[in-house]
């Protein structure tokens, strides 16, 4: 049943209003909210217990804690009711898999993705309290992992219990699977191999990623895609050693100059990437998508303050949101070569280097981009400059069209919980969600309730408790909506 439907987009006015299908007086909504209220305290107690586990995947000393986190989650998923719960080993940190069949032969299969590892944290980093001792202040839960990503994984356990209690079902309306990895904060080095190895067990009609956020507390949004990423380092060589610039300058090629010329040639006068073939195959924004981006309450001056920058810049003909969400980029992450000490040293250096990264959008293939960059570098460099290019692991972009029925189910469920229009964003960063789309051939949907002030990776990370419960409420509505509308769409 995988594969996206074809056909015209829903009417433009429905894309942001179709969420208003049920109001707060609806009996199902009332029953779900009553269940969540009754079980809120126990849910938060359990989450706090999990947050106390310092599952920092980037620090080898915490490897036992990462395993303890996986075991803790596996036990809680079992007590939630999942009949199949397994801890899957990788070359490093373990992942947790759970499965709960619907029992309905026509039910779609949905895979929820998240991660149980967290970023490093210590009081001396600027935390007001111990980052692994959860604290509630002003209806906010402060702890490392509260938003990224334990809180957003865990709300699904409360959501599915509410779904069962209100519908009277003994199993979810969909075949529900969870995959919660333990290495996301370390770059997910073993994730794709795990997905490929376990592809049959992970097969799904749709993937729900709960490792993302919303525009703001007052503007709930659904993300429809993430950019991909390709990174490389270019090492340039010239003379066999540093040589005298008076004796040889102007008569032999200089690798530092070659590096500067590469950087200067990377973009044209319109800030477009000048690598031939770079834009080949990209999925352009539709007029309606551009309108939806423009409807968001974006304050460019405030955004610049957050960016610690002083002026917007980028590809001509596109807004700032379009540039960071839906356009590919090439950035110079580092450049160096030659003498770096105090005072002068009149040399032609023997070497120089560049570090480049490319954010990719739907339709771009990292392997094709790598070939294009390699050919471009070879064409730019003069004779006498040697070079090596090393590309690190790439991440593919992912994008779900606005008219996909699974996306519309997420929007309806979220609109039911928030009782307002749900708008649309994309994510400028990159993540392992694209591997799930690539290997499983399933559309990726994003269901996250975190907001920018939650401080992912920063001191005093927190999650808004009201929004955490809205995530659980959305999850409670989602499974029934997907089961109902997936049948209609297929």
Secondary structure by P-SEA (a helix, b strand, c coil): ccccccccccccccccccccccccccaaaaaaaaaaaaaaaaaaaaaaaaaacccccccccaaaaaaaaaaaaaaaaaaacccbbbbbbcccbbbbbbbbbcccccbbbbbbbbbccccccccccccccccccccccccccccccccccccccaaaaaaaaaaaaaacccccccbbbbbbbccccccccaaaaaaaaacccccccbbbbcccccccccbbbbbcbbbbbccbbbbbbcccccccccccccccccaaaaaaaaaaacccccccccccccccccccccaaaaaaaaaccccaaaaaaaaccccccccccccaaaaaccccccccccccccccccccccccccccbbbbbbbbcccccaaaaaaaaaaaaaacccccccbbbbbcbbbbbbbbccccaaaaaaaaaaaaaaccbbbbbbbccccaaaaaaaaacbbbbbbbccccccccccccccccaaaaaaaaaaaaacaaaaaaaaaaac
